C-alpha cells in the first residue's frame, strides 16, 4: 500500500489506559470500554494504493435521527451485508434509527481547542499541540477542532475547553422488512449497487459503506477509484466548458489535493468529504467528453515538491494578485505558494510587492486587466451595516454588541487583510472588541468574496468593502488558468506559473515510505 507524507493521524487516544475492546457507533462490537475514551472509536480508512488508488469519500456525514435513511437503487436490486455476514437484497432499503444500550457506560473525556475556520488552521494548531508533548486528533463535529486527552500538556497561551460525557447507548440502524419484523443491523454495513445508488439527485457506482464516526453518528461512504472521483469533481470545480489545458490543470490539482489531504477525516474512518470542506464531488456520470479527456491525459499524474504531493490549493479568482499560504491560513510559508502579481509583464511592473497598506487601492486599479479579469467577482463591492455584522458574528462572539468601528490591523504582502478589528458597544455602553484573523474573516463575514479589499466608513454604522477576487487567493486561479489556456498556454506552463518549482510526476514515482520524501509542505 502507498502512503503519502502528510501529517499522520495519531492512534485513538484514551484518557486512562487503552481500552480492551473496540466500540463502534456502527455497532461492530458492543463490548464496553473499561477506560475513558477521547471519542467513539472508528478504524482508520485504508492507505491509498499507488497502482489502483481508491478513496473513501463521505457522501453524507453525521447521519442520525429523526430522519430515516432511505437507500434506493437506480436500476435493479441493492445488496446489503452486515458485519455478521447477513445479506439482504431489494430495490430499496428504508433503515430506521434505534438506540441500543451499552453493556457498560462509555465515558468520553477530552480537551477541545477550537473552533478553527479551516482544516489548515486546525492542522497548524495540532502541530503546536504535538510540539508541547500531546497526542492529538483533528475532528469536525460541526467546525474544525483539535482534541487531546484531559491530562495532556497544553501549549503556552492556550486554554482549551474540557468536555466530559457519559454515553449509555449507541446509535444503530434496523431494517424493517415487508412482514413488519425489524432486523438490527450490526455495522459497518457493506452496500453494493450494480445498477447504481440514487443519492441526492445523482447516481453513484460504489461500493458503499455505512459506518460509525467519532461522534456516535453514522456516515455513508463511497469507495471510489481516484480517476472516477475526478469525474465528479473537475466539472463542478472549474466548469465543464473550460479550455482543455485548464481542465487538465484542474484534474491534476484535484488529484493532488485529494492525495495530499487523504488524512483529513481519519478520525471518522474515511478520507474525504463531498462538499466545500474538501472538493465538491457529485454524480460522475455527468462528466462530458472534454472532462474525461482531461482526466485521461493526466491519468495518475500529481504535482510534487521534493518527492511529495504539494498542498494543491486553488480558488475561483485571485483578483490579479496571488496570496501566499501564510496570508490565508495559520502556518509557515510554502515555497510554491507565494504572493505575486498574476498578469502580463506590463502589469507586473506597475505593482511592487510586498504592498504597503496605503497602496492596496492603487494596486487593485493597476491590476484591473490581469489574468482572469472577466470573472464576475474579479472586482466587487459590498456594503455592510452593524446589524449584519453582529448577526454574522453571533456564533463567534455571541455577546458582542452593536459594532461601532472596523479597523484593518494588519495586511500581508499581497495586500490581503490578516487581522480585522471590530469594536462594538455593549448593552450598558461598555466598549467591546473582537479580532478576526486570516481565514476567520471570510468564515464569519461570508458576504466578503475575499480578504483583498479596501475598507472605509460609509456613514454612521455602515462600511464599504471594495475588493478583488473570490476565494482565498493562494495557488491556481481558475479564472486565470482559463484565461491563460485561451492564450495558448499549455498544462505545464499553467501549473509552473501558479506553483513555481514544482514538477508533474506519475503517482508510482513518488516515495512509498512517508519518511523517505525530502519534504512534505
N, C-alpha and C positions, 0 to 999 in steps of 0.2 A: 504494500500500500504506500501511497505517496502523501507525505505531509509537507506543507509549505512552512517557511519560517515566519509564521505570525505569532503574536504573543500567546502562549499556550494557556488553555483553560485549566486551572488547578483542579485537583480532585475535590469531590464534595467534602466540605468541612463539617466537623462535629464540634459542638460546644463542650464536649467532655471526651470520653473515649469513643473510638469508632464503633458504630452500631454493628450488631451481629447479623442483621438481616436487611435486605433492600426493601424499601416501602415505596411503591409507586402509586400515585393518584389514579393511574390507569388500572390498578388492581392486579398487577402482575404477581405481587406477593403480599398477602395480608398480615404477615408476621409483624410483630411490634418492634419498635426501636427502643432499646434499653436506655440510650443516652439522648440528650437533646441534640437536635439537628439544626443546621443552618437553614435548610429549606427541604421541601419534598424532593426526594432523590430520583433522578432520572439518568439512565445510562447515556453517555455522550454519543453523538452520531458517529458513524464510522469515518475514518480519514478518506480523503478523495484520492482515487487511483489516477495515476498519470496516463495510463493506457486507455482506460474506459471510465473517465470521470463521471460520477453521479453525485448530484446534490440532493440533500433533503431540504425541501422548501415547504414552509408552513403556508398552506392555502387559507387556513383560518386558525387563529390562536386564541387561547384562553376561553375556550368553549365551556359553557356552564349553564345551569338553569336560569330562567324558566323555559326558554325556547327549546323544544325537542330538536334533535339532529336528523334531518331528512337527507338521505343519500339516494340519488336516482341515476340509473344508467341511461346514457344517450341511446343505446341500442342493445337489446339482449339483456342478459342477467348480470348482476353484480355477484361476486363471490367473496364472502366474509369468513375469516378464520380467526378463532380466538387463540390465546397463548396456550390453552389446554388442548388445542387440536380440533375443537368443534368447528364444523363447517356449515355454512348456510348459503343458499343461492336464491335470488329473487331480483326482479327488475328494480325494486325499490325497497329500502330499509328505513323504517321510522324508529329511531332509537330514543328512548326516554331516559331521563336522569334519575338516579337513585342514590340515596345516601346509605352507606354500609358502615356499621360500627367497626371500629378498630379493636383488635384483641386487647391492646393496651393503648392508652393515650400517647400521642406523639407531641413532644414539646419542641417548638421552634423558637430559637433564640439567635439574635444577630444584632450587629451594629450596621447601620444604614447610612451611607454617605451619598447625598444627592437631594433632589433630582438634578440631573445634568441635561443640557439641551440636546446633546448628541452622544452617540456611542464613542466618537473620537475623544470628546472631553472626558467621558467616563473612563475610557482606556488610559488617558493620562493620569487621572486620579488613582486608578487601580495600580499603575506603576509606582506612584508615590507611596501608596499604602504598602505595597510589597517591599519597597526600599526601607520602610520602617520596621520590617520584620514580620508582616502578617501574610497569611494566605487569604486571598480574596477571590470573589467571583463578580462578574458583571451581569446584572439582571435587568429585565424590562417589564416589571409588573404593570406599570402604567406609563412611567417615564424611566429614563435610564438611571440606574443606581449601582453602587458598589457595596457589596456585603462582606462582612468578616465576622468571626466568632466574637462573643461578648468579651472574652479576655484578651483579644488580640491588641497589640500595641497600636497607637494612633499617631498619624503624622502630626508634627507640631502645627498648632494653629487650627486644627480641625476638631470639630465636636460632632461626631455622628449621633444620629438618633439610636435609641435602644428599643428593640422590639422583642416581645416575648408573647407567644401564643401557645395554647394547648389545643390540639386537634384530636377530637374523639371519633370522627367519622371521615371516611374517604368518599370521594365522588366517583360513582360508577355509572356505566351505561347498561341498559337492558333492552332486549329485543321483544317487542310484542308480536306474537305470531297470530295468524288469522283465527286460530281456535280460541284465542283470548288469553292463553297462558304466556307468562313472561320468562325470558331466559336471561340470567345475569351474565354479562359478557366480561370475561377476565382479559384485561389488556396486557400488553399492547395488542391491538387488533390489526390484522392484515386484510387489506381490501384490494381486490383485483377487478378491473372493469374492462373486459375485452372490447366492448363497444364504446368505451369512454365514459367518464363520470361527468354528468352535467352539474356544474357548480358556478353559481353567481354569473349566469349568462354565458359561460364558456363551457368547453368540453376539454377535459384533461385525461391523458392516457394512463398515468400512474406507472407502477403500482403505488398504493397508498398505505399509510399507517394512521391509526387512531391511538394516541398515546397520551400519558400524563405529562404535565410540565412541573416546573419548580414551585408553582403557586397553588397546586391542588386542582387545577382545572385541566382541560384536555386540548389537544391540538390535532388538526387534520393535516397530515404531512404527505406531500408527493415525493416519491423517489424518482427524480427526473434527470436523465442524462444531460450533461452540461450543454451540448450543442442544441438539444431540443429546448432547454431552458432559455437559451439566447433567442430562439424564435418567438418566445413570449415576452422578451424584454426589449430587444432592439427597436421594433416599430413603435413601442409605447414610450420609449425614452427620447428618441430623436425624430421620429416620424418616418413613415414608410416611403415618403416622397423625397427624402434627402438624396443627393447625388451619390453614386457608387462609392467614391473614396470616403465620404463622410459616414456612410452606412458601415463600411468596413472598419473605420476607426472606432465607431461606436461598438461594433461587435468585439473588437479586441479589448476595448476598455471594460465592457460589461463582463467579459470572460475573466479579465484580470482582476476586476473589482471583486467578483464572486469568489475567486480562489483566495485572494488576499484576506477576505472577510469571512472565511468559512467557519471561524470560531465565534462569530458574533452571538449566536444563540445556543452555544454549547450547554449552558446551564439548563436549557429547556429540552435538550435532546434532538435538536435539528440544526442545520447550518444557517439558513437564511429565511427571512420573511418574504412576503409577496407585495409589500406596499412601499411607501416612500421612506421608511426607516431602512430599507435595503435598496433594491431596484424594483420598479413596477414590473410585475410578472402577471401576464394574462394569457388567454387562450392561444397556445402556439399555432393552432391551425390557421389563424387569421394572418399569419405572415405571408406576404406575397413573394413573387419570384425575385424581385430585387433584394429583399431582405435575405432570402435563402441563399442567393449568390454571394452576398457579402459575408455571411457566416461561413459558407462553404470555402471561399477562397482564403479565409483566415483560420481555418479549422485548427483547433488546439494551439493557436499562437497567443502568446501573452506578452505584455510589455514588462520588461525586467530591469532591475538596477542591482548590480553586484550579485547576480545569481538568484534573486528573489522577485516575485511579482511585486510591482510597485503599488502604492496606495493610489489606484487609478481613479481618483475623484473627477467628476465632471459636472457641468451645470448648463443652464439654458443660454445665458449670455453674460459676459463679464463687463459689458458697458464700455469696452475699449481698453480697460486696464485690468490685467490679471492680478490675482491676490496670491500671496504666499500662504503656505499651510498655517503658519503660526499667526496669521492675521484672522483666521477663521475659527480655529479650534485651539484649545489649550494644548500645548505640546511644543516640541522643538521643531525648528525649520527643517524642511526636506529639500535636498539639493535640486530635485527636479520639479518642485512646486515653488516657484519664486515670483515675486511681483515684477511686471514689465508691461510696457505699452503694446497692446495687441493690434498693431496696424502697420501699414507700409512705412518705409523709412522716412518719408516726408513728414508723417505724423509723429513718428518716434522722436524726431529732432525737436519737436515743439514742446515736449514734456520731459522733464528730468525727474527721475525717481532717486531717492525717496522724496515724496511730495511734502512740501511744507503745508501745515494745516490751512494756512490762508490761501493756498494755491489750488485747492480742490475744484472750486468753481471754474477757474481758468482751464484746468486740465480736462474737465468734462466738456467744455466748449471746444478745446483743441482736438479732442478725440471723437468728435461727433460723426466722423465718417470712417471710423476704424472698422476692422473686420467684423462682419455681422451686424452692421448698423441698421439693417432693415427689420430687425426683430422688434415686435411691438413694445417690449419693455427695455429696449436699449437705453431709452431715456424715459423718465417718468416723474410725476409729481403726486404727492399725497398731502392732504390737509387733515390733521388730527386735532380733536379738541380734548380737554381734560377728562370729560366723561368717558370718551372712547379709550383713552389711555388707562384710566382707572379700571375699566372693565377688563381690558386686556391683561392687567396685572393682578386680577382677582385671585389667581392661584398662587402666583409667586409672592405677592405682597398683599395678602387679604386685608390687612389693617391700614393700608395706605389711604390717605385722604385725597383731597382734590389736588391734582398736580398744578403747580404754580410756575414752574420753570424747568426747562430741559437744557442740558449743557453737555456738549461733547468734551469729554475729559482727555481722550487720547485717540490718536489715529495711527494706522500702520503705514508702511512705505508706499502702498498703493493708494493711500488716502482713505481707506475704509475705516469706519468707526470701530475702535476697540473697546471703548468704555463710554457709556451714555448715562449721565446722572439725571434722575427725575426727582426734583424737590416738590414737596407737597405740604398741604396744611391739614392738620388733623381736626377731629370734631371740636376740640376745645381751642383751636387756633395754634396748637403746638407745631413746630416745624418737624417734618419727616423727610426722609430721602431713601432712595434705592438706586443702586448702580447696576446696570445690565452690561455684561461683558461678552464680546465676540458673538458666538452663535446664540447666546441667550437673547440678544437684541431682536433678531428676526423670529426666534422661537416664541417670544412673548408679543412683540408688536408685528403680528402676522400681516398687517396691511402693507408693510415695507417690503418691496421685492428684493432689496439688497441692503448692505450696510455702506455702500458707496454713495453718500448723499451729503448735501449741504443743508443745514438746519437753520431756520430763522423764525422768530415770533411772527404771528400773523394776527395781530390784535390781542385782546385780553383772553387768555385761556385757550389759545389756538396756536398751532405750529405748522409750518410748511416744510416739507421734505422734498427737495429736488435732487434726484439721483440718477444713477445709471446701472443697468444690469439686472438680471433676475437669477437669484441663486447665490451660492457662497462665493463664486468668482475664482476658485482655485482649479487648476488643471484645464482640461479641454472646455472651451466654449462651444456648445453645439451650433449656435448661430454662426460663430466664427469658422468652425470646421465646414459648414455648408457653404459659406462664402468662399473659403479657400478652395474647396473642391470645384466649385463653379469656375474658379480662376485657373483650373487645370492642375492644382497641386495633387500629388499622389498620397496614398496612405502613409508611406514612410515619412514624407515631408510634413504632413499634418501632425503625426504623432511626435516627430522630432521637434516641431515648432512648439507644441504645448508641454512636452516633457523632455527638455534638453538633457542629453547624457544617457538616456535610456536606450534599450535595444529590444527589438522584436525577436522573441525566442520561441522555439517549439516547446511545448509543455514537457515533453520527455527529456529535454536537455537540461532542465533545472535540477538542482541537487535534490536527492531523495531524503537526506537527513536534515532536519530543521536546524541543526547546529553547523552544517557544512557551508552555508552561504556566508559570503563576506559581510553581508549586512541585510537588514530587513526593515528599512524605513517605510 
